Amino acid sequence: MTTAKRAPCSQQSLARDEPMFGTASAGATWLLLELEGGWGPSAFLQSPASIEPDLGRAIVRRAESAGMRIAAIRRHGRRTQTPRWRWFVAKADVGRHKLLQGEVDGPGDYLDLDLSGADGTESPDPLVAVCAHGKHDQCCAVRGRAAVAAISAAYPEFTWECSHLGGDRFAATMLILPEGLCYGRVDGTDAAGLVRLYLDGRLDDRFLRGRTSLPHVVQAAQHFARQHHGEDRIEALAPVSVETVEDGARVVLATDTGSVEVVLDQQMSEPLFSQCRATVAGPVRTYRLRSLTEL
């Protein structure tokens, strides 16, 4: 089957009722850099109208060498006549999250940023980023831009379009920093409502893929524990320990009254196309609840 004849990857994912929990893109620290204008398939390497490719490559290599996830951001809607070059460093570790921000005079200054964020100031607001990277995947263009339009209408001061976040088949995907909450299919619900819930310290587990600073198996364990306890507080169910067991994992999470043990089976799915542009189907890791025990 050719990519031209396939249904969009997000449509296929919905049709097979694919679960999203345990799929958040990994990232304990994030570097987000403003790049106005159109993005190529790679925002930093193939967007010559926004940034010179050699400079973009150097910036990406520096961030990745520091163990950071990097993404381009831009405001939704009409582009300004005079570009701005704002940046954010997010530390998404559970219990130690922080968002730092600043602005430089041009893209070349991005290469000299202190990657700890020490050049900036702490942001009073979160950063909400919705993937609208159409040159990377058509689902992000269609679903992402619809979602970011709805969110930015309610929260224009801290809402951005962003480049590829991962999990294209779950478009529209959304990242909320500094906590690192990763959502999927946000165009299928009240997207601005997810942000309102966040501002109240809560989350909607139906659309949550997980928290980017946590291993995928912990993200999945939190999902099942939230279902069991009816828990929706962002900071609840912090991980205590993770242990590999036969064909799965044992995760202990903290509760208000003690802890809960979640034992998961890890399996590989049938081959699927994870992106619209994918040419080869491949399996993805999935999780199933084996047991849940109050300790």
Contacts in CASP RR format, 6 or more apart in sequence:
PFRMAT RR
TARGET T0000
AUTHOR 0000-0000-0000
METHOD contacts of the structure
MODEL  1
MTTAKRAPCSQQSLARDEPMFGTASAGATWLLLELEGGWGPSAFLQSPAS
IEPDLGRAIVRRAESAGMRIAAIRRHGRRTQTPRWRWFVAKADVGRHKLL
QGEVDGPGDYLDLDLSGADGTESPDPLVAVCAHGKHDQCCAVRGRAAVAA
ISAAYPEFTWECSHLGGDRFAATMLILPEGLCYGRVDGTDAAGLVRLYLD
GRLDDRFLRGRTSLPHVVQAAQHFARQHHGEDRIEALAPVSVETVEDGAR
VVLATDTGSVEVVLDQQMSEPLFSQCRATVAGPVRTYRLRSLTEL
3 276 0 8 1.000
3 277 0 8 1.000
3 278 0 8 1.000
3 279 0 8 1.000
6 12 0 8 1.000
6 273 0 8 1.000
6 276 0 8 1.000
7 15 0 8 1.000
8 138 0 8 1.000
8 139 0 8 1.000
8 142 0 8 1.000
8 276 0 8 1.000
9 137 0 8 1.000
9 139 0 8 1.000
9 168 0 8 1.000
9 169 0 8 1.000
9 171 0 8 1.000
9 273 0 8 1.000
9 274 0 8 1.000
9 275 0 8 1.000
9 276 0 8 1.000
9 278 0 8 1.000
10 139 0 8 1.000
10 143 0 8 1.000
10 168 0 8 1.000
10 169 0 8 1.000
10 170 0 8 1.000
10 171 0 8 1.000
10 185 0 8 1.000
11 139 0 8 1.000
12 169 0 8 1.000
12 272 0 8 1.000
12 273 0 8 1.000
13 169 0 8 1.000
13 170 0 8 1.000
13 272 0 8 1.000
14 185 0 8 1.000
16 272 0 8 1.000
18 169 0 8 1.000
18 272 0 8 1.000
19 286 0 8 1.000
20 170 0 8 1.000
20 184 0 8 1.000
20 185 0 8 1.000
20 207 0 8 1.000
20 208 0 8 1.000
20 209 0 8 1.000
21 205 0 8 1.000
21 208 0 8 1.000
21 209 0 8 1.000
21 210 0 8 1.000
21 219 0 8 1.000
21 220 0 8 1.000
21 223 0 8 1.000
21 287 0 8 1.000
22 209 0 8 1.000
22 210 0 8 1.000
22 216 0 8 1.000
22 217 0 8 1.000
22 219 0 8 1.000
22 220 0 8 1.000
22 223 0 8 1.000
22 287 0 8 1.000
23 167 0 8 1.000
23 170 0 8 1.000
23 182 0 8 1.000
23 209 0 8 1.000
23 210 0 8 1.000
23 216 0 8 1.000
23 219 0 8 1.000
23 284 0 8 1.000
24 180 0 8 1.000
24 182 0 8 1.000
24 209 0 8 1.000
24 210 0 8 1.000
24 211 0 8 1.000
24 212 0 8 1.000
24 214 0 8 1.000
24 216 0 8 1.000
24 219 0 8 1.000
25 69 0 8 1.000
25 165 0 8 1.000
25 166 0 8 1.000
25 167 0 8 1.000
25 175 0 8 1.000
25 182 0 8 1.000
25 212 0 8 1.000
26 69 0 8 1.000
26 212 0 8 1.000
26 216 0 8 1.000
27 68 0 8 1.000
27 69 0 8 1.000
27 92 0 8 1.000
27 180 0 8 1.000
27 212 0 8 1.000
27 213 0 8 1.000
28 91 0 8 1.000
28 92 0 8 1.000
28 93 0 8 1.000
28 212 0 8 1.000
28 213 0 8 1.000
29 66 0 8 1.000
29 67 0 8 1.000
29 68 0 8 1.000
29 69 0 8 1.000
29 89 0 8 1.000
29 90 0 8 1.000
29 91 0 8 1.000
29 92 0 8 1.000
30 68 0 8 1.000
30 69 0 8 1.000
30 70 0 8 1.000
30 71 0 8 1.000
30 88 0 8 1.000
30 89 0 8 1.000
30 90 0 8 1.000
30 92 0 8 1.000
30 175 0 8 1.000
30 177 0 8 1.000
30 180 0 8 1.000
30 212 0 8 1.000
31 63 0 8 1.000
31 68 0 8 1.000
31 69 0 8 1.000
31 70 0 8 1.000
31 71 0 8 1.000
31 87 0 8 1.000
31 88 0 8 1.000
31 89 0 8 1.000
31 113 0 8 1.000
31 115 0 8 1.000
32 70 0 8 1.000
32 71 0 8 1.000
32 72 0 8 1.000
32 73 0 8 1.000
32 87 0 8 1.000
32 88 0 8 1.000
32 89 0 8 1.000
32 90 0 8 1.000
32 127 0 8 1.000
32 129 0 8 1.000
32 160 0 8 1.000
32 162 0 8 1.000
32 177 0 8 1.000
33 59 0 8 1.000
33 70 0 8 1.000
33 71 0 8 1.000
33 72 0 8 1.000
33 73 0 8 1.000
33 85 0 8 1.000
33 86 0 8 1.000
33 87 0 8 1.000
33 110 0 8 1.000
34 72 0 8 1.000
34 73 0 8 1.000
34 74 0 8 1.000
34 83 0 8 1.000
34 84 0 8 1.000
34 85 0 8 1.000
34 86 0 8 1.000
34 87 0 8 1.000
35 43 0 8 1.000
35 44 0 8 1.000
35 47 0 8 1.000
35 50 0 8 1.000
35 51 0 8 1.000
35 72 0 8 1.000
35 73 0 8 1.000
35 74 0 8 1.000
35 107 0 8 1.000
36 50 0 8 1.000
36 74 0 8 1.000
36 75 0 8 1.000
36 79 0 8 1.000
36 80 0 8 1.000
36 83 0 8 1.000
36 84 0 8 1.000
37 47 0 8 1.000
37 49 0 8 1.000
37 50 0 8 1.000
37 74 0 8 1.000
37 79 0 8 1.000
38 47 0 8 1.000
38 49 0 8 1.000
38 50 0 8 1.000
38 135 0 8 1.000
39 46 0 8 1.000
39 47 0 8 1.000
39 50 0 8 1.000
39 72 0 8 1.000
39 133 0 8 1.000
39 134 0 8 1.000
39 135 0 8 1.000
39 136 0 8 1.000
39 163 0 8 1.000
40 46 0 8 1.000
40 47 0 8 1.000
40 135 0 8 1.000
40 136 0 8 1.000
41 135 0 8 1.000
41 136 0 8 1.000
42 136 0 8 1.000
43 50 0 8 1.000
43 71 0 8 1.000
43 72 0 8 1.000
43 133 0 8 1.000
43 163 0 8 1.000
43 164 0 8 1.000
44 51 0 8 1.000
44 53 0 8 1.000
44 56 0 8 1.000
44 57 0 8 1.000
44 59 0 8 1.000
44 60 0 8 1.000
44 70 0 8 1.000
44 72 0 8 1.000
44 163 0 8 1.000
45 53 0 8 1.000
45 56 0 8 1.000
45 57 0 8 1.000
45 60 0 8 1.000
46 53 0 8 1.000
46 135 0 8 1.000
47 72 0 8 1.000
50 72 0 8 1.000
50 107 0 8 1.000
51 59 0 8 1.000
51 107 0 8 1.000
52 107 0 8 1.000
55 107 0 8 1.000
55 108 0 8 1.000
55 110 0 8 1.000
55 111 0 8 1.000
56 107 0 8 1.000
58 111 0 8 1.000
59 70 0 8 1.000
59 110 0 8 1.000
59 111 0 8 1.000
60 70 0 8 1.000
62 111 0 8 1.000
62 115 0 8 1.000
63 69 0 8 1.000
63 70 0 8 1.000
63 115 0 8 1.000
64 70 0 8 1.000
66 115 0 8 1.000
68 89 0 8 1.000
68 115 0 8 1.000
69 212 0 8 1.000
71 129 0 8 1.000
71 162 0 8 1.000
71 163 0 8 1.000
71 164 0 8 1.000
71 165 0 8 1.000
72 162 0 8 1.000
72 163 0 8 1.000
73 86 0 8 1.000
73 88 0 8 1.000
73 127 0 8 1.000
73 129 0 8 1.000
73 160 0 8 1.000
73 161 0 8 1.000
73 162 0 8 1.000
73 163 0 8 1.000
74 160 0 8 1.000
74 161 0 8 1.000
74 162 0 8 1.000
75 152 0 8 1.000
75 160 0 8 1.000
75 161 0 8 1.000
76 132 0 8 1.000
76 145 0 8 1.000
76 148 0 8 1.000
76 149 0 8 1.000
76 152 0 8 1.000
76 159 0 8 1.000
76 160 0 8 1.000
76 161 0 8 1.000
84 103 0 8 1.000
85 103 0 8 1.000
85 104 0 8 1.000
85 105 0 8 1.000
85 106 0 8 1.000
85 107 0 8 1.000
85 109 0 8 1.000
85 110 0 8 1.000
86 101 0 8 1.000
86 102 0 8 1.000
86 103 0 8 1.000
87 101 0 8 1.000
87 102 0 8 1.000
87 103 0 8 1.000
87 104 0 8 1.000
87 110 0 8 1.000
87 113 0 8 1.000
88 99 0 8 1.000
88 100 0 8 1.000
88 101 0 8 1.000
88 102 0 8 1.000
88 123 0 8 1.000
88 127 0 8 1.000
88 177 0 8 1.000
89 99 0 8 1.000
89 100 0 8 1.000
89 101 0 8 1.000
89 113 0 8 1.000
89 115 0 8 1.000
89 116 0 8 1.000
89 117 0 8 1.000
90 97 0 8 1.000
90 98 0 8 1.000
90 99 0 8 1.000
90 100 0 8 1.000
90 127 0 8 1.000
90 177 0 8 1.000
90 178 0 8 1.000
90 180 0 8 1.000
91 97 0 8 1.000
91 98 0 8 1.000
91 99 0 8 1.000
91 100 0 8 1.000
91 178 0 8 1.000
92 177 0 8 1.000
92 178 0 8 1.000
92 179 0 8 1.000
92 180 0 8 1.000
92 211 0 8 1.000
92 212 0 8 1.000
92 213 0 8 1.000
93 213 0 8 1.000
94 211 0 8 1.000
94 213 0 8 1.000
94 214 0 8 1.000
94 235 0 8 1.000
94 238 0 8 1.000
94 239 0 8 1.000
95 235 0 8 1.000
95 238 0 8 1.000
97 177 0 8 1.000
97 178 0 8 1.000
97 179 0 8 1.000
97 180 0 8 1.000
98 122 0 8 1.000
98 178 0 8 1.000
99 122 0 8 1.000
99 123 0 8 1.000
99 126 0 8 1.000
99 127 0 8 1.000
99 177 0 8 1.000
99 178 0 8 1.000
100 117 0 8 1.000
100 118 0 8 1.000
100 120 0 8 1.000
100 121 0 8 1.000
100 122 0 8 1.000
100 123 0 8 1.000
101 120 0 8 1.000
101 121 0 8 1.000
101 122 0 8 1.000
101 123 0 8 1.000
102 119 0 8 1.000
102 120 0 8 1.000
102 121 0 8 1.000
104 110 0 8 1.000
104 113 0 8 1.000
113 119 0 8 1.000
125 157 0 8 1.000
125 158 0 8 1.000
126 158 0 8 1.000
126 176 0 8 1.000
126 177 0 8 1.000
126 178 0 8 1.000
126 179 0 8 1.000
126 198 0 8 1.000
126 199 0 8 1.000
127 158 0 8 1.000
127 160 0 8 1.000
127 176 0 8 1.000
127 177 0 8 1.000
127 178 0 8 1.000
128 151 0 8 1.000
128 155 0 8 1.000
128 158 0 8 1.000
128 159 0 8 1.000
128 160 0 8 1.000
128 174 0 8 1.000
128 175 0 8 1.000
128 176 0 8 1.000
128 195 0 8 1.000
129 159 0 8 1.000
129 160 0 8 1.000
129 161 0 8 1.000
129 162 0 8 1.000
129 165 0 8 1.000
129 174 0 8 1.000
129 175 0 8 1.000
129 176 0 8 1.000
129 177 0 8 1.000
130 144 0 8 1.000
130 147 0 8 1.000
130 148 0 8 1.000
130 151 0 8 1.000
130 159 0 8 1.000
130 160 0 8 1.000
130 161 0 8 1.000
130 162 0 8 1.000
130 172 0 8 1.000
130 173 0 8 1.000
130 174 0 8 1.000
130 175 0 8 1.000
130 186 0 8 1.000
130 191 0 8 1.000
131 140 0 8 1.000
131 144 0 8 1.000
131 161 0 8 1.000
131 162 0 8 1.000
131 163 0 8 1.000
131 164 0 8 1.000
131 165 0 8 1.000
131 166 0 8 1.000
131 168 0 8 1.000
131 171 0 8 1.000
131 172 0 8 1.000
131 173 0 8 1.000
131 174 0 8 1.000
131 175 0 8 1.000
132 140 0 8 1.000
132 141 0 8 1.000
132 144 0 8 1.000
132 145 0 8 1.000
132 148 0 8 1.000
132 161 0 8 1.000
132 162 0 8 1.000
133 140 0 8 1.000
133 141 0 8 1.000
133 162 0 8 1.000
133 163 0 8 1.000
133 164 0 8 1.000
134 140 0 8 1.000
134 141 0 8 1.000
135 141 0 8 1.000
136 163 0 8 1.000
136 164 0 8 1.000
136 168 0 8 1.000
136 277 0 8 1.000
137 164 0 8 1.000
137 168 0 8 1.000
137 171 0 8 1.000
137 275 0 8 1.000
137 276 0 8 1.000
137 277 0 8 1.000
138 276 0 8 1.000
139 168 0 8 1.000
139 169 0 8 1.000
139 171 0 8 1.000
139 172 0 8 1.000
139 276 0 8 1.000
140 164 0 8 1.000
140 168 0 8 1.000
140 171 0 8 1.000
140 172 0 8 1.000
140 173 0 8 1.000
142 171 0 8 1.000
143 171 0 8 1.000
143 172 0 8 1.000
143 185 0 8 1.000
143 187 0 8 1.000
144 161 0 8 1.000
144 171 0 8 1.000
144 172 0 8 1.000
144 173 0 8 1.000
144 186 0 8 1.000
144 187 0 8 1.000
145 161 0 8 1.000
146 172 0 8 1.000
146 187 0 8 1.000
147 172 0 8 1.000
147 174 0 8 1.000
147 186 0 8 1.000
147 187 0 8 1.000
147 191 0 8 1.000
148 159 0 8 1.000
148 160 0 8 1.000
148 161 0 8 1.000
148 172 0 8 1.000
150 187 0 8 1.000
150 190 0 8 1.000
150 191 0 8 1.000
150 192 0 8 1.000
151 159 0 8 1.000
151 174 0 8 1.000
151 191 0 8 1.000
151 192 0 8 1.000
151 195 0 8 1.000
152 159 0 8 1.000
153 192 0 8 1.000
154 192 0 8 1.000
154 193 0 8 1.000
154 195 0 8 1.000
154 196 0 8 1.000
155 192 0 8 1.000
155 195 0 8 1.000
159 195 0 8 1.000
162 175 0 8 1.000
165 173 0 8 1.000
165 175 0 8 1.000
165 182 0 8 1.000
166 173 0 8 1.000
167 173 0 8 1.000
167 209 0 8 1.000
167 274 0 8 1.000
167 275 0 8 1.000
168 274 0 8 1.000
168 275 0 8 1.000
168 276 0 8 1.000
169 272 0 8 1.000
169 273 0 8 1.000
169 274 0 8 1.000
169 275 0 8 1.000
170 184 0 8 1.000
170 185 0 8 1.000
170 209 0 8 1.000
171 184 0 8 1.000
171 185 0 8 1.000
171 187 0 8 1.000
172 184 0 8 1.000
172 185 0 8 1.000
172 186 0 8 1.000
172 187 0 8 1.000
172 188 0 8 1.000
172 191 0 8 1.000
173 182 0 8 1.000
173 183 0 8 1.000
173 184 0 8 1.000
173 186 0 8 1.000
173 209 0 8 1.000
174 182 0 8 1.000
174 183 0 8 1.000
174 184 0 8 1.000
174 186 0 8 1.000
174 191 0 8 1.000
174 194 0 8 1.000
175 181 0 8 1.000
175 182 0 8 1.000
175 183 0 8 1.000
175 212 0 8 1.000
176 183 0 8 1.000
176 195 0 8 1.000
176 198 0 8 1.000
179 198 0 8 1.000
179 211 0 8 1.000
179 234 0 8 1.000
180 211 0 8 1.000
180 212 0 8 1.000
180 213 0 8 1.000
181 198 0 8 1.000
181 203 0 8 1.000
181 208 0 8 1.000
181 210 0 8 1.000
181 211 0 8 1.000
181 212 0 8 1.000
181 234 0 8 1.000
182 208 0 8 1.000
182 209 0 8 1.000
182 210 0 8 1.000
182 211 0 8 1.000
182 212 0 8 1.000
183 194 0 8 1.000
183 204 0 8 1.000
183 207 0 8 1.000
183 208 0 8 1.000
183 209 0 8 1.000
184 207 0 8 1.000
184 208 0 8 1.000
184 209 0 8 1.000
185 207 0 8 1.000
186 194 0 8 1.000
186 207 0 8 1.000
189 204 0 8 1.000
189 206 0 8 1.000
189 207 0 8 1.000
194 203 0 8 1.000
194 204 0 8 1.000
194 207 0 8 1.000
197 203 0 8 1.000
197 204 0 8 1.000
197 232 0 8 1.000
198 234 0 8 1.000
201 233 0 8 1.000
201 234 0 8 1.000
201 235 0 8 1.000
202 232 0 8 1.000
202 233 0 8 1.000
202 234 0 8 1.000
203 232 0 8 1.000
203 233 0 8 1.000
203 234 0 8 1.000
204 232 0 8 1.000
205 223 0 8 1.000
205 226 0 8 1.000
205 227 0 8 1.000
205 232 0 8 1.000
208 223 0 8 1.000
209 219 0 8 1.000
210 219 0 8 1.000
210 222 0 8 1.000
210 223 0 8 1.000
211 219 0 8 1.000
211 222 0 8 1.000
214 222 0 8 1.000
214 239 0 8 1.000
215 242 0 8 1.000
216 285 0 8 1.000
216 287 0 8 1.000
217 242 0 8 1.000
217 248 0 8 1.000
217 249 0 8 1.000
217 251 0 8 1.000
217 264 0 8 1.000
217 266 0 8 1.000
217 287 0 8 1.000
218 239 0 8 1.000
218 242 0 8 1.000
218 251 0 8 1.000
218 253 0 8 1.000
220 264 0 8 1.000
220 287 0 8 1.000
221 239 0 8 1.000
221 249 0 8 1.000
221 251 0 8 1.000
221 253 0 8 1.000
221 262 0 8 1.000
221 264 0 8 1.000
222 237 0 8 1.000
222 239 0 8 1.000
222 253 0 8 1.000
224 262 0 8 1.000
224 264 0 8 1.000
224 289 0 8 1.000
224 292 0 8 1.000
225 231 0 8 1.000
225 237 0 8 1.000
225 253 0 8 1.000
225 255 0 8 1.000
225 260 0 8 1.000
225 262 0 8 1.000
225 292 0 8 1.000
226 232 0 8 1.000
226 236 0 8 1.000
226 237 0 8 1.000
228 260 0 8 1.000
228 292 0 8 1.000
229 237 0 8 1.000
229 255 0 8 1.000
229 260 0 8 1.000
231 237 0 8 1.000
236 255 0 8 1.000
236 256 0 8 1.000
237 253 0 8 1.000
237 254 0 8 1.000
237 255 0 8 1.000
237 260 0 8 1.000
238 253 0 8 1.000
238 254 0 8 1.000
239 251 0 8 1.000
239 252 0 8 1.000
239 253 0 8 1.000
239 254 0 8 1.000
240 252 0 8 1.000
240 253 0 8 1.000
240 254 0 8 1.000
240 259 0 8 1.000
241 250 0 8 1.000
241 251 0 8 1.000
241 252 0 8 1.000
242 249 0 8 1.000
242 250 0 8 1.000
242 251 0 8 1.000
242 252 0 8 1.000
243 249 0 8 1.000
243 250 0 8 1.000
243 251 0 8 1.000
244 250 0 8 1.000
245 263 0 8 1.000
247 265 0 8 1.000
247 266 0 8 1.000
248 263 0 8 1.000
248 264 0 8 1.000
248 265 0 8 1.000
248 266 0 8 1.000
248 290 0 8 1.000
249 263 0 8 1.000
249 264 0 8 1.000
249 266 0 8 1.000
250 261 0 8 1.000
250 262 0 8 1.000
250 263 0 8 1.000
250 264 0 8 1.000
251 261 0 8 1.000
251 262 0 8 1.000
251 263 0 8 1.000
251 264 0 8 1.000
252 259 0 8 1.000
252 260 0 8 1.000
252 261 0 8 1.000
252 262 0 8 1.000
252 295 0 8 1.000
253 259 0 8 1.000
253 260 0 8 1.000
253 262 0 8 1.000
255 294 0 8 1.000
258 294 0 8 1.000
258 295 0 8 1.000
259 294 0 8 1.000
259 295 0 8 1.000
260 292 0 8 1.000
260 293 0 8 1.000
260 294 0 8 1.000
260 295 0 8 1.000
261 291 0 8 1.000
261 292 0 8 1.000
261 293 0 8 1.000
261 294 0 8 1.000
261 295 0 8 1.000
262 289 0 8 1.000
262 291 0 8 1.000
262 292 0 8 1.000
263 289 0 8 1.000
263 290 0 8 1.000
263 291 0 8 1.000
263 292 0 8 1.000
263 293 0 8 1.000
264 287 0 8 1.000
264 288 0 8 1.000
264 289 0 8 1.000
264 290 0 8 1.000
265 287 0 8 1.000
265 288 0 8 1.000
265 289 0 8 1.000
265 290 0 8 1.000
266 285 0 8 1.000
266 286 0 8 1.000
266 287 0 8 1.000
267 285 0 8 1.000
267 286 0 8 1.000
267 287 0 8 1.000
267 288 0 8 1.000
268 283 0 8 1.000
268 284 0 8 1.000
268 285 0 8 1.000
268 286 0 8 1.000
269 283 0 8 1.000
269 284 0 8 1.000
269 285 0 8 1.000
269 286 0 8 1.000
270 283 0 8 1.000
271 281 0 8 1.000
271 282 0 8 1.000
271 283 0 8 1.000
272 281 0 8 1.000
272 282 0 8 1.000
272 283 0 8 1.000
272 284 0 8 1.000
273 281 0 8 1.000
273 282 0 8 1.000
274 282 0 8 1.000
274 284 0 8 1.000
END
